[in-house]
Amino acid sequence: MKLIEDCGFEPYDNGNLENSWTQQPNSAGYCCDYTCEELKKVKEKSKQTKESVKENRSRVLKNFETLTGGNFSHENVIKVNRENNI
Protein backbone atom coordinates (compact mmCIF):
# COMPACT_ATOMS: atom_id res chain seq x y z
CA MET A 1 0.00 0.00 0.00
CA LYS A 2 2.87 2.35 0.83
CA LEU A 3 4.44 1.82 -2.59
CA ILE A 4 1.15 2.75 -4.28
CA GLU A 5 0.89 5.87 -2.12
CA ASP A 6 4.52 6.76 -2.91
CA CYS A 7 3.63 6.57 -6.62
CA GLY A 8 0.90 9.18 -6.07
CA PHE A 9 -2.11 6.88 -6.06
CA GLU A 10 -4.66 6.00 -3.41
CA PRO A 11 -4.44 2.27 -2.68
CA TYR A 12 -7.53 0.09 -2.47
CA ASP A 13 -7.39 -3.41 -1.05
CA ASN A 14 -9.81 -5.43 -3.15
CA GLY A 15 -9.26 -8.72 -1.37
CA ASN A 16 -7.26 -11.87 -1.89
CA LEU A 17 -6.11 -13.67 -5.03
CA GLU A 18 -9.26 -15.80 -5.10
CA ASN A 19 -11.25 -12.61 -5.66
CA SER A 20 -8.90 -11.16 -8.27
CA TRP A 21 -11.62 -11.65 -10.91
CA THR A 22 -13.25 -8.52 -9.43
CA GLN A 23 -10.41 -6.50 -10.96
CA GLN A 24 -10.51 -8.08 -14.41
CA PRO A 25 -11.57 -6.26 -17.59
CA ASN A 26 -15.28 -5.41 -17.59
CA SER A 27 -15.72 -6.00 -13.88
CA ALA A 28 -17.42 -3.33 -11.80
CA GLY A 29 -15.37 -0.15 -11.87
CA TYR A 30 -12.80 -1.42 -14.37
CA CYS A 31 -11.35 1.39 -16.51
CA CYS A 32 -13.87 3.91 -15.18
CA ASP A 33 -11.58 6.60 -13.66
CA TYR A 34 -13.34 6.57 -10.30
CA THR A 35 -11.88 8.05 -7.15
CA CYS A 36 -11.10 5.49 -4.47
CA GLU A 37 -14.32 6.33 -2.61
CA GLU A 38 -16.40 6.09 -5.78
CA LEU A 39 -14.79 2.75 -6.62
CA LYS A 40 -15.54 1.39 -3.15
CA LYS A 41 -19.21 2.33 -3.54
CA VAL A 42 -19.43 0.77 -7.01
CA LYS A 43 -17.78 -2.45 -5.80
CA GLU A 44 -20.10 -2.63 -2.77
CA LYS A 45 -23.23 -2.21 -4.91
CA SER A 46 -22.12 -4.61 -7.65
CA LYS A 47 -23.95 -7.91 -8.01
CA GLN A 48 -21.41 -9.29 -10.48
CA THR A 49 -20.18 -12.85 -10.32
CA LYS A 50 -17.13 -14.43 -11.90
CA GLU A 51 -19.36 -15.76 -14.67
CA SER A 52 -21.22 -12.49 -15.25
CA VAL A 53 -17.90 -10.62 -15.63
CA LYS A 54 -16.87 -13.07 -18.38
CA GLU A 55 -20.23 -12.61 -20.10
CA ASN A 56 -20.01 -8.82 -19.78
CA ARG A 57 -16.47 -8.83 -21.22
CA SER A 58 -17.60 -10.88 -24.20
CA ARG A 59 -20.65 -8.68 -24.83
CA VAL A 60 -18.83 -5.38 -24.45
CA LEU A 61 -15.81 -6.35 -26.52
CA LYS A 62 -17.97 -7.67 -29.36
CA ASN A 63 -20.00 -4.46 -29.39
CA PHE A 64 -17.45 -1.85 -28.31
CA GLU A 65 -17.46 0.06 -31.59
CA THR A 66 -21.26 0.20 -31.54
CA LEU A 67 -21.38 1.11 -27.83
CA THR A 68 -18.95 4.00 -28.39
CA GLY A 69 -20.51 5.05 -31.68
CA GLY A 70 -16.98 4.87 -33.10
CA ASN A 71 -15.89 7.67 -30.76
CA PHE A 72 -12.88 6.30 -28.88
CA SER A 73 -12.04 9.50 -27.01
CA HIS A 74 -10.97 9.02 -23.41
CA GLU A 75 -14.14 10.63 -22.13
CA ASN A 76 -16.42 8.47 -24.26
CA VAL A 77 -14.60 5.22 -23.44
CA ILE A 78 -14.89 6.03 -19.73
CA LYS A 79 -18.61 6.81 -20.21
CA VAL A 80 -19.21 3.47 -21.97
CA ASN A 81 -17.25 1.58 -19.30
CA ARG A 82 -19.20 3.27 -16.50
CA GLU A 83 -22.46 2.29 -18.19
CA ASN A 84 -21.44 -1.33 -18.73
CA ASN A 85 -18.95 -2.28 -16.00
CA ILE A 86 -21.33 -2.34 -13.04
N, C-alpha and C positions, 0 to 999 in steps of 0.2 A: 504494500500500500504506500509505503514511504517513497519508493522509487517512482510510482505513478505521480504522487504529489510533487516530487522533485522535477518531474518532466512538465509540470504545469497543468496537470489534469486532476480532476476530482475522482478518486477511486470509488468503485462500487463492487462490493463482494456479492456475487450472484450465485454463490453456493459452491458445491463440490463438483468434481469431474463428472459424476453421474448425471448431474443436471446441466452439463455444458451445452446440451441441445438448445437451452433457452437463450443462447447467445449466437446461434447459427443464423445464416442468412434467412430472412423472412420470418424470423421469430419476433415477438412483441418488442418494439423499440429499436429493432435492428436498422441501422443506417437512417435514423430519424432526427439526428442532431438535437436530442433532448438534453436539458440540464440533468444533473444527477437526481434532483428531486422529482422532476417530471418523469424520468426513466423509472424510478422506484414506483411511482403511482401507476404507470402503464403496466409494469411487471406485476404489481399486486392485483390489478383488475383483470389481467389476461386470463382467459380460459383455455389457452392453447395447450396442446399435448404434443408429444414427440411426433406422433403421426400427423396431426393437423399442421405442424410446421412444415413437414415434408410436402404435404398436399398444397399448402399455401405457396411454397417455393416453386413447385412445378407450375401452378396456375399463374403466378405473377411473372415468372420468367418467360413462359410461353406467350404472354399477353403484354409484356412490358412496353413495347412500342405503341400498342393501342392504348394502354393505360396512361401513358405519358403524352399521347397525341403526337408523338415524334419529337416532342420538346424535351431534350435531355439536359436542360439547364439544372444547375445545382438545386435551385429553389423548387423546381417542378419535380425532380427526382425525390427530394425530401417529402414533398406534398404527397406524392403517390405512395411512398413507403409508409408515411404516417396513416394513410387511409387503409392500407392493406396489411401492415405488420402489427396487428393488434391481438 
